[in-house]
Every structure is written in C-alpha cells, then in structure tokens.
Amino acid sequence: MIHKFNIPNKIYKQLLKFSKESKIPYNKDLAGNIKKEYSLNNYKKYVENFIIEEFCKFDALVNDLKEINVLYPNPLKITLSSLWVNYQKKHEFNPLHNHGGLYSFIFFMKIPYTMEEENLLSPGLNSNDNKSGRLCFYILDPNIKGNIKCIQYDVDKTWEKTGLIFKSDLNHCVYPFFSNGIRITISGNLGFSTI
C-alpha cells in the first residue's frame, strides 16, 4: 500500500528553498543516523493541501482509513502534523523504523547518483542482495519463509521530483550509500487535527 506520485515543479522549487533556510535541528525527533536533519514545521501550510490531495487520489489508502472503524466516520480533518528535511551523506543511514500519525510520505528532492554508479562503489557489488542506497519497506507475509518480505525501491537521480505516501506504521529503512554528494529528502506525517 505504497503510492508513488510526481511533485509539481513549483512546489518542488519552493520546498528546496525552504529546506535551505531551515536550521532548526530535528534529530532528536527522528531515527536517522544522519547529522543534518532539520524541522520544516514552519512551512507545513505550504505543502499540506498538496499532500492531502495526493493521499485522496490513492483509493487503497482512503479505503484503509474507512476500515478503521474507531476513526471513521470522524469529524476531525486530516492534517499535516510534521515536516522535516534530511541531508544524508555517504555512509549515513536511516535504520529500520516507522512513523507516528496515520500516513507518511517522502519527497525525493536530490539524489547524487544513478543506481549504476552506486552499484560500482557498493561493498555489496558481488552480493546476491546488494542494498546500497536502497529504500526498503518490510512487511510480514505468511507466504514467505521467515514471514518477512522486502519491498525495495532503487531510488536514484531518476526519482527526483517524485514522492511516496504510505501507512505510517509500515517499517522501512534507507541503507547507506557510497557515492559522493548529498541525498536530500523531505518527509512528513499526516494525522487527524485536534483543533
């Protein structure tokens, strides 16, 4: 239940600008083993309508919300509860984690490598399961021995100006990469407004 979408150029450029302006550390609120993680909560209103509209386009997520009987129907509206930017350098990573709220998203702003370039630098080049630079979601699957299934995304330069939205409790991680440059992603969580 992961939905991929495109980020309009106007929103993409404005978010890049916001991410350069923000210097409020957010590390203590995040799982990332990444030095430069900053809050973008001051800019939530700018992107909130776009991400909620994108959420509403994906029937599986909307239907999932309807199946949460305790919460639906619910007079509270969905809102963007948190927003942050990660500046990930080589060898840094996001360990296996999930998020608060109901749904989460990732905007891929800048990726400093192609998968072909990254594979050549990876210590897993000859492995049967090279994970260098990959974004992986892990789910329980009764049809697989060990019950754990990996949904892998080979995120590289071709993913710039795209995003993913998914259920917040979906466990995921970003493996370290070995190319030079900085991988810039903006993430956030959607939840119910309490005001």
Secondary structure, DSSP 8 states (H G I E B T S, - for coil): -EEEEE--HHHHHHHHHHHHH---B-GGG---B-SEEEE-GGGHHHHHHHHHHHHHH-HHHHHHHHH-TTTSS-SS-EEEEEEEEEEEETT-BEEEE--SSSEEEEEEEE----HHHHHHH-TTTTSSS--TT-EEEEEE-TTSTTSEEEEEE--SGGGTTEEEEEETT-EEEE----SSSEEEEEEEEEEE---
